[in-house]
Amino acid sequence: MIISAIRNTICLLGLIFMVPIISMAIIAVMIEDGFPLFFKQKRVGLNQEIFTIYKVRTLKRNAPQVGTHQLKENFQLNSGKFIRALKLDEFPQLYNVIRGDINLIGPRPGLISQTELEDARLNNGVHKIKPGITGLAQVLGYDMSDPVLLADIDLLYVKHKSFKINTIILISTFFNFPRSYLSAKFEISNLKSI
C-alpha cells in the first residue's frame, strides 16, 4: 500500500513535470493532423482483464487498430516519428499506472486481436503479473512481430524480476549503456532452458 502510494506520487509528479513537453507534442499533432490528440486503445492486462491505454497520438486518424510493427510507414505522422523517438507518446500511460492498470515495468500489454501472443503468454503464465509501460523485450529490441519469442522473453522477466532488474530496464528505456548487462543476463539461447 505504501509502495503504491509512493509510486503513484512519483507518477503524478512526473505527469505534472512533463505537461509542458507533452503539450508541445500534442500541439505538433494538432497542427499536422487535427484531433484527437490522444490515442486510446483496449489492451489485455493482469489476469487477462481488458483496460484502456492512453498515449499521445503518433499515427494518422485512419490508421488501422493493429500492432505498430504491422503498420506501413505512411500511417505515421511526421511529428509522430519525432514524438516516438523521444518516447513522449508513452508519458500519458503514467495515468494508467496511477489507475492501477499497469506498472512502470512489465511485459507490454498486447492488443485483444493479438490472439497468438495472448495464447503464448497464457501458456507461460505471463498474465499473472501486471503489464508495464516498458519491459525487458522492448529494451532488448524485440517487438510483437514474433509472438512466441516475445512471450518467452516475457517469461524470462517474470522468472527473474527484481528491483535491480526493474531499475536497469527503466534506465535502459532512455539510455543504451545498461542494455549490455541485460543482453548478457538474458541471452536468447537461455530461452531453450525455460
Secondary structure, DSSP 8 states (H G I E B T S, - for coil): -HHHHHHHHHHHHHHHHHHHHHHHHHHHHHHHH-S--EEEEEEE-GGG-EEEEEEE--B-TT--SS-GGGS-GGGB-HHHHHHHHTTGGGTTHHHHHHHTS-EEESS---BTT-HHHHHHHHHHTGGGS--EEE-HHHHTT--TTSHHHHHHHHHHHHHH--HHHHHHHHHHHH-STTHHHHHHHT-GGGGGG-
